[in-house]
Amino acid sequence: MLTLGIDTATATGSVGLSDGSLSGELSFSARMGQSERLVQAIDRLLELNRVEVEDLELIAVSAGPGSFTGLRIGMATAKGLAQALKIPLLGVPTMESYMSRVDFWPGRISVLIHDRRNLIYVAEFAAGEQAVAERVEEIERVLGKAEGKLFVGSGAELYRRELMERGGAIAPRTLNLPSGLEVALLGAAEFAAREEDELFTLEPRYAQRPLAEIRFKERVIDR
């Protein structure tokens, strides 16, 4: 099933393409002009793989947690494409797209996605199952519980030295980057298992309220 995967949950965006035999991936900076860069990346990925957009059969998109703006842009683009092409759409939890790359690890796996400020999105897995629900923590609390765990994700890369000093193991750098291809593979597997189209039901997964909402409510309270 020819699947397009989209991940815009962090400062680096990624798009991937897979149908079991064919696969490809492109990454791009999502710091400025993310919507335009995403569309350009999709067009370039299809061109490089000699695939027409009409050939796509499924779209999978990273559903969060992550950047509020990034998730909205990725999801809006994915929904627009799916609706225009009349093909199904499926959301892939961001944390699972990282965990699946290191699921060979026999012990505890902690996925860290860096948020703005000094906060980290955290989820923990054991034996392939989520052991601790997604949450937001200050990095010092994460460092205090690092010993014996394998860390993966953008937060793991950002705090690599500090985590290792506290007894944690860190995934290789390439596995700490977002992967549109991994999103495509997970989405295709999930759709094959339950054949559910989330075009009209999918919403971003947030582990905390968006920063703009927090600041707005803080201003209201201060008045």
N, C-alpha and C positions, 0 to 999 in steps of 0.2 A: 504494500500500500504506500504510494508515494506521499510522504509526509514532510511538511515544512515545519520546522521548529523555530520558535522565537523566544529569546531571553533578553529582556531589557530591565531586569530587576536591580542592576547595579550600574556603576559608572562606565563599565564596558559592556557593550551590547554584542549579541551573537545570534546568527541565524544558521540553521543547519537543514540539510536535505537528506532523506533516506528512504529507500524502498526495499531494504534487505540486501540488495547487491550494490546499488549506487549510493554513494554517500559523499557529502561535501559540507564545508563549514567556512564561514567568514565572521571575523570579529571587527568591531569598530568602536571608536570613542563615542560615548553617549553623553558627554558633558555639555555639548552645545549642538543645537539643531538636531535633536535626537529623532524626531519624527521624520525629517527629511533623510537623515542618514540611514534610518531603518529601511525605508522604502528603496533607497539606492542600493543598500546591501542585499536586499531580497532580489532585486532586478539583476544585480551582478552575479549572485549565486546561481540563479536559474540560467543565466547566459553561459557561465563557465561550465555548467553541467549539461548544456544543450537541452534544457527542459523548458517547455512553454508553461506559462502560469495556468493555462487551462488543463494541464496534465495533472495538477495537484489533486489529491484525493482526500487529504486530511490536513488540518492545521492544528498544531499543538503550541501552547504558549505558556511561559513561566507565569504562575499565578501568585507568586509572593510567598513570604514577605519580602520586602525590598523597598526601593525608592518609590514614593507615592507617584511622582510624575512619570517615572520610567514604566511602572506597571500599567498605568492608565494608557500611555502611548502604545505600548506593546499590545495590550488587550484590545484597544480600539482598532488598531491596524489589523490584528488577527480577525476580529469580528467582521470588519468591513470586507476583507478578502473572502472569508468563508461565506458570507451572505451573498456577495457578488458572484462567487463561483458555484453556489448552492452545494457546498460540501460541509461535512461536520467539523466542529471545533471542540477541542478538549484542553482543559487546564491541567498543568503539571506543577505540583508544589515545588517551589524553588529549592527547599531544603532536600527533598528527595532526589533532585537532579544532581546534587553534589554527593550525597551519601551513596548513591548507586555506583559511583566511580571507585569507591574504596570499600565496597561491601565484603571484600575478602578479609578485612581486618577482623581478628577473632574477638577483640574486646570492644569497649565503648567507643562510639564515634560521635564527635561533637561537630556540628556544622555551624560555622560562624559567618554571618554576613554583616559587613561593616555598615553602620548607619552614620548619618551626619552626627556631629558632636562626638562624645566619647561613649556612645552606646553601641551595643552589638546585638543583632538578632541571633538567637541561639536555639538549636533543637538538638536533642540527643537520641541516638539509636543504639540498639543492642540486638544482635542476632537478626539484623535486617528489619526489625520493627521499631517504630518510634517509641522511645522509653520515657521521654519528657516532652511535653507539649511546647510548641514554639512560644518564645517569650523574649522580652527585651531586658538586657542586663548591662550594668556598667562593666567596663573591661576589667577592673580590679577584682570584681566578684568572679569573673570567668577565670582569671589567672589563679585565684586562690583555690580553684578546684580542677587544675589542669593535669595533675599527676596521673599517669597511666592511660590517658585518653589519646585518641588520634583526632587531630583537628584538620578540617578541610573547609575551603571557602575563602572569600576575599578577606574576611576578618582574620583567618588563620595566617594568611600571607602577610597582612599588615603587621601583626603582632608575633611573627615567627620567632624572633629572638627571645622575647619575653615568655612565650609559652614553653619554649624548649628549656629555658632556665628554670621553669617551674615543674619540669618533669614530663611535659607533653610531647607527643610525636606529631610531626607536621607532614601533610601530604605534599608531594612534589608540586612545584609552582604551576605547571600546566594544568593540574587537576583543581587548582584553586581559582581558575578563571571560569567565567560562565561558558556554557556549551549549548549552542542551539541544536547541535547534532544529538546530544544526550536528551534534550527535551523532545526532539522528534522521535527518538527510539522509545522513550518511556511513554509518550503519548500514543504511539502506534500500538504498543503492547497493551496499554490500558483499554484502548478502543476495541481491540480484537477480543478482549475479555468481556466487555460489557456493552459495546455498541451503543453508547449513549452520547448524544449530541448536546453540548453545553452552550450552544450559540446564544440562547436567550436567558440562560441562568447563571453563567459564569461571572463572578465578581472577584476583584483582587482580595487576597488574604493579607490582612494587616495584623502584626503582632502588637501594634500600638496605634493610637490615634495619629493621623497625619500632623506634621509639625505646624502647618498653617492653622489647623483647627485648635491645637493646643494654645498657640499664641493668641488666637482670637478670643478664646475663652478666658485666658489670663488677663487680657486687656479689659474684658467686660467685668470681671471680678474686681479689678483694681479701680474701677470708676466709682 
